[in-house]
Every structure is written in structure tokens, then in C-alpha cells.
């Protein structure tokens, strides 16, 4: 999924322009401003929140996680919750 090199792929410094990443980054920036999330680089915090889910999706697509869609979504939600516990104030 993300392992293949692709010439047109966004690089880290371009992620803020991604239609999938930008909304999460905006929410994280607001959370840092509001003091709901610990102070830190919003890009790095957003990566911490999103990359575990990307990994789970890759595992599912690779046949290593065989759950119903409902159960898989619940796993993703719990995983993001655990990460949020680490960055919440």
C-alpha cells in the first residue's frame, strides 16, 4: 500500500495538502491550540495517530487480520483511542 515507491507520491513535507491527511492535521492543530492535546509538532502528532491505522489496513489487506468490517473498524477505533490517551492532556 505505502511500501511501493511512486514518483508522484506526496512526501512528508507535503502531507498537509493531502485530502485524507489534512483534515486530521487541522483537528490536531486545533487540539494543540485548545490545550486538549499535549504541546508538540502537529504533523508528528497526526502521524502518530494515523500510521497505526495504516499499518492495520495493510495487515488486513495482506490477509493477516481477518475480521468483519464492523470488528475491524472497532479495532481501528480502539487503536486510535490508545494513541490519543498518550497525547491527550
N, C-alpha and C positions, 0 to 999 in steps of 0.2 A: 504494500500500500504506500508507504512512505520510504521504503528502502531502495526503490529503484531511482537512479539519477534521471532527472528530467530537466532539460535545458531551460524550459520556461517556468520552472517551479519558483515560488517565492522563497527568498532567503530570510533568515531571522529578522534582519532589519526592515523587511518589507511586510511582515506578518500583520501589522496594524491596518494594512489595506485589504486584508483577506475578508471576503464576505462571511466566512464561517468564524474567523478568529476575532475580528474587530468588535462585534457586539459583546463578546465575553470580556475583551480587554476594556471596553468602555465601562462595563459594570464593575470590574475590578478597580479601575481608576476611581470611580465614584466611591466604592467601598473604602479605599485607602483615604480619600479626601474626608469621608464622613467618620473615619475612625472605627469602622466596623471590621476592617481588615488591618492587620499589622502594617506598619510603615515598611515600604520596600519598593523595589522596582516593579511596577505594574506588569510589565512584559514578562518578567520572570515568574511572578505570581500566577499569571494567566497560563504560562507554560506548565507550571506545577499542577494546575487544575485540569488542563486539557490533555496532557500527554498520557496520564494513566488510562483515560478512556480510549485514546488512540491505540494504546497497547492492547486493551481488552478487545477492541474491534478487530485488530489484526489477529489475535488469538482465535476469535470466533470465526473469522473468515478462513483461517487455516485449519479449522476443524478441531481445535483443541479445547474449545468451550462449546459444549452442546447443551444449550438451554433454550427454552421457549423465548420468543421475543419479549414477552412480559417479564420473565425472570432475568433475562439479560439486561433489560433496561433497569430493573431493580438493583442488579449488581453494580451497574454503572453509577446509579444514584448513590448507593452506599459508599462506593469508592470515592466519588467527588465529595461526599459528606465527610469522610475521614480526612481528606486533604484540607477541606475547609476548617475542620477542627484545629488543624495545625497553623493556619494563617489568620484565624479569627482572633479578635482581641478579647 
